[in-house]
């Protein structure tokens, strides 16, 4: 049982929410999140052991199945991933100081399509790490350096100008150690780009225990604005931007929560869900237009190493 906040180490926390194992086969497991009263971080109190975590990355885990899960509509889903990758590459470009060749590390890279696009569009030298090689072992990414390892065991051959963590940090079991490792891996003036779910969002409050930002038990920590200021101390880091939106479409997170509430079988083909999804996205489009003004589920932080 975890009692101390993983961000500020305070033991002054209280019950916040309980969920079942999300995007997983039906079972009786319950996962309890507490909220720290000091830094407002929400954290999982009864995580599974890290060495058995791969049992939660099965055929029920939709991101690993990717576009193939959508059957004859897979090409449409693949294009949406390309759009997401392009948004991320554009974001990285915005924070580059020059157009020279730069080094980038993507932590928790999964399928390294983002890194591959950064290589093509930004002249990047890309490295990706993940605890599983399922995202790339059957593909060819010859110009990328892809390593099956944890951030703790990663031995970089160089320091990096940019490190991206697209929905990785909420999974991390050792936040303080990871922040120290990121500092050591980054060049002075280099940027961390971190995208995570926002538990203070409208979608989290509405969907409650079905909200996919909990993603129990894969997600260990959900962050507040104060969390980042505590975790990334001002003597070493400078928080440049903190947005209550990100590159991932907030609709996607909301739709996943809706499917969870309907208790769908995540291991089934998603083909029959495609047109209902398109319909929902169309009718909800006016609301999600406000994601840059309302907290709808995603947050993004850009941090510079001093």
C-alpha positions in Angstrom: 0.0 0.0 0.0 1.4 3.4 -1.0 0.7 6.1 1.5 3.2 8.8 0.7 2.6 11.1 -2.3 5.1 10.2 -5.1 5.6 13.9 -5.9 6.1 15.6 -2.6 6.4 12.6 -0.2 3.7 13.9 2.1 1.6 11.3 3.9 -1.3 13.8 4.2 -3.6 12.3 1.6 -7.1 11.0 1.5 -9.4 8.8 -0.6 -10.3 10.3 -4.0 -11.7 7.6 -6.3 -11.8 3.8 -6.9 -12.0 2.1 -10.3 -11.8 -1.4 -11.7 -9.0 -2.4 -14.1 -9.8 -0.3 -17.2 -9.4 -1.5 -20.8 -9.0 -4.9 -19.4 -10.9 -8.2 -19.2 -13.7 -8.2 -16.6 -12.6 -9.0 -13.1 -13.2 -8.0 -9.5 -10.0 -6.0 -9.0 -10.4 -2.5 -7.4 -7.8 0.3 -7.6 -7.8 3.1 -5.1 -6.5 6.6 -5.8 -5.7 9.0 -3.0 -5.3 12.8 -3.4 -2.4 14.6 -1.7 -3.6 17.6 0.3 -0.2 19.3 -0.1 0.4 19.3 -3.8 -2.9 18.0 -5.1 -1.4 15.0 -6.9 -3.7 12.0 -7.2 -1.9 8.6 -6.9 -2.6 4.9 -7.0 -2.3 3.4 -3.5 -2.4 -0.3 -4.5 -0.4 -0.7 -7.7 0.4 -4.1 -9.2 4.1 -5.1 -9.1 6.0 -3.6 -12.0 7.3 -7.0 -13.1 3.7 -8.3 -13.8 2.5 -5.1 -15.5 2.8 -6.7 -18.9 -0.3 -8.8 -18.1 -2.3 -5.6 -18.5 -1.0 -5.0 -22.0 -3.0 -7.8 -23.7 -5.4 -7.9 -26.6 -7.7 -5.7 -24.5 -5.2 -2.9 -24.8 -6.4 -0.9 -27.8 -3.3 1.3 -28.3 -1.1 -1.7 -29.0 -3.5 -3.1 -31.6 -3.6 0.3 -33.3 -5.3 0.8 -36.6 -5.5 -3.0 -37.3 -8.2 -3.2 -34.5 -10.6 -1.2 -36.8 -10.8 -3.8 -39.6 -11.8 -2.4 -43.0 -11.6 1.2 -41.5 -8.0 0.8 -40.5 -6.7 3.3 -43.1 -8.9 6.1 -41.6 -7.5 5.4 -38.1 -4.0 5.2 -39.5 -4.5 8.7 -41.0 -5.6 10.0 -37.6 -2.4 8.7 -36.1 -0.5 10.5 -38.8 -2.3 13.7 -38.0 -1.4 13.3 -34.3 2.2 12.7 -35.1 2.3 15.8 -37.3 0.8 18.0 -34.5 3.5 16.7 -32.2 6.3 17.4 -34.7 4.9 20.9 -35.2 4.9 21.4 -31.4 8.5 20.3 -31.1 9.5 22.6 -33.9 8.0 25.5 -32.1 10.5 25.1 -29.2 13.6 24.6 -31.3 16.1 27.4 -31.1 17.6 26.7 -34.5 17.1 24.6 -37.6 20.3 22.6 -37.1 20.3 18.8 -36.6 19.1 18.1 -33.1 18.8 15.0 -30.9 15.5 13.8 -29.5 14.6 11.1 -27.1 11.0 9.8 -26.9 10.3 8.0 -23.6 7.7 5.3 -23.9 7.8 5.5 -27.7 5.6 2.5 -28.5 5.1 2.6 -32.3 7.8 5.2 -33.1 5.9 6.9 -35.9 6.2 10.3 -34.2 10.0 9.9 -34.1 10.1 8.7 -37.7 8.2 11.8 -38.8 10.5 14.1 -36.7 13.5 12.5 -38.5 11.9 13.3 -41.9 10.5 16.8 -41.2 13.0 18.3 -38.7 16.3 16.6 -39.5 16.2 15.0 -36.0 18.5 12.2 -34.7 15.9 10.1 -33.0 16.1 7.6 -30.1 13.1 5.8 -28.6 12.8 3.7 -25.5 10.0 1.5 -24.2 9.7 -1.4 -21.8 8.2 -3.4 -24.7 9.3 -3.7 -28.3 5.8 -4.6 -29.5 5.4 -1.2 -31.2 8.3 -1.7 -33.6 9.6 -5.3 -33.7 7.6 -6.2 -36.9 8.4 -2.9 -38.6 11.4 -1.2 -40.2 12.7 2.0 -38.6 16.3 1.7 -39.8 17.3 5.3 -39.1 16.0 5.4 -35.5 17.7 4.0 -32.4 15.1 2.0 -30.7 15.9 0.3 -27.3 13.8 -2.1 -25.2 14.6 -0.7 -21.7 13.2 1.3 -18.8 14.2 4.9 -18.3 16.0 3.8 -15.1 18.2 1.3 -17.0 18.7 3.5 -20.1 22.3 4.2 -20.9 22.4 7.1 -23.4 25.2 7.4 -25.9 24.6 11.2 -26.0 22.7 14.0 -24.3 19.5 15.3 -26.0 18.1 18.6 -27.1 14.5 17.5 -26.7 12.9 14.7 -24.6 9.3 14.0 -25.2 7.0 12.0 -22.9 3.7 11.5 -24.7 1.4 10.0 -22.0 4.3 8.3 -20.3 4.9 10.1 -17.0 1.6 9.0 -15.5 2.8 5.4 -15.9 6.1 5.9 -14.0 6.8 4.0 -10.8 9.8 6.1 -9.6 9.1 9.7 -10.4 11.9 11.3 -8.4 14.5 9.0 -9.9 13.0 9.5 -13.4 13.2 13.3 -13.2 16.8 13.1 -12.1 17.5 10.8 -15.0 15.8 13.1 -17.5 17.9 16.0 -16.1 21.1 14.0 -16.7 20.0 13.1 -20.3 19.1 16.6 -21.4 21.4 19.3 -22.7 21.4 22.7 -20.8 18.6 24.7 -22.4 17.0 21.5 -23.7 13.3 21.0 -23.5 11.1 18.4 -21.8 7.7 18.1 -23.5 5.2 16.2 -21.3 1.6 15.3 -22.1 -0.6 13.7 -19.5 -4.3 13.3 -18.6 -5.9 16.1 -16.5 -7.9 14.7 -13.6 -9.3 18.2 -12.9 -11.0 18.2 -16.4 -14.6 18.2 -17.2 -14.5 14.7 -18.7 -12.9 13.3 -15.6 -15.6 14.8 -13.4 -18.4 13.6 -15.6 -17.2 10.1 -16.3 -15.9 9.5 -12.8 -14.6 5.9 -12.4 -14.9 5.2 -16.1 -12.7 8.0 -17.2 -9.8 6.5 -19.2 -7.3 9.0 -17.7 -7.2 6.6 -14.7 -6.3 3.7 -16.9 -6.0 1.5 -13.8 -3.6 -0.1 -12.9 -1.3 1.2 -15.7 -1.4 4.8 -14.5 0.3 5.5 -11.2 0.0 9.3 -10.9 -2.3 12.1 -12.1 -0.8 15.6 -11.9 -2.1 19.0 -10.8 -0.4 22.2 -11.8 1.2 22.3 -8.4 2.6 18.8 -9.0 4.8 20.0 -11.8 6.2 22.9 -9.8 7.1 20.5 -6.9 8.5 17.8 -9.1 10.6 20.0 -11.4 12.4 22.2 -8.8 13.1 25.8 -9.8 16.9 25.5 -9.1 17.2 23.0 -12.0 14.2 23.6 -14.2 12.0 26.4 -15.7 8.4 25.7 -16.6 7.9 27.6 -19.9 4.3 26.6 -20.7 1.5 24.7 -19.1 -1.5 24.2 -21.3 -4.9 22.6 -20.3 -5.0 20.9 -23.7 -2.5 18.8 -25.7 -1.9 17.1 -29.0 -4.2 14.2 -28.3 -7.7 15.0 -29.1 -9.8 15.4 -25.9 -12.6 13.7 -27.7 -10.6 10.5 -27.9 -10.2 10.3 -24.2 -13.9 11.0 -23.6 -14.9 8.4 -26.2 -12.8 5.7 -24.5 -14.5 6.5 -21.2 -17.9 6.2 -22.9 -17.0 2.8 -24.2 -15.7 1.7 -20.8 -19.1 2.7 -19.3 -20.8 0.6 -21.9 -18.6 -2.3 -20.8 -17.5 -3.2 -24.3 -15.1 -6.1 -24.9 -11.9 -4.4 -25.7 -10.4 -7.5 -27.3 -13.1 -7.5 -30.0 -12.7 -5.8 -33.4 -13.6 -2.1 -33.3 -15.0 -2.2 -36.8 -18.6 -2.0 -35.7 -17.8 1.0 -33.5 -16.4 3.1 -36.4 -19.5 4.8 -37.7 -21.0 5.4 -34.3 -17.7 7.1 -33.3 -17.8 9.3 -36.4 -21.4 10.3 -35.6 -20.5 11.2 -32.0 -17.4 13.1 -33.1 -19.5 15.1 -35.6 -22.3 16.0 -33.1 -19.9 16.8 -30.3 -17.5 18.8 -32.5 -18.9 22.3 -31.4 -18.2 21.4 -27.7 -14.7 20.1 -28.2 -13.8 23.2 -30.2 -13.4 24.8 -26.7 -10.6 22.4 -25.6 -8.1 25.3 -25.6 -10.3 27.3 -23.2 -11.9 24.6 -21.0 -10.0 21.7 -19.3 -11.4 18.7 -21.3 -9.0 15.9 -20.3 -5.5 16.6 -21.5 -2.7 18.8 -20.3 0.7 19.6 -21.8 3.8 21.1 -20.0 7.0 22.3 -21.6 10.0 22.5 -19.2 13.6 23.8 -19.8 16.7 22.5 -18.1 18.6 25.4 -16.6 
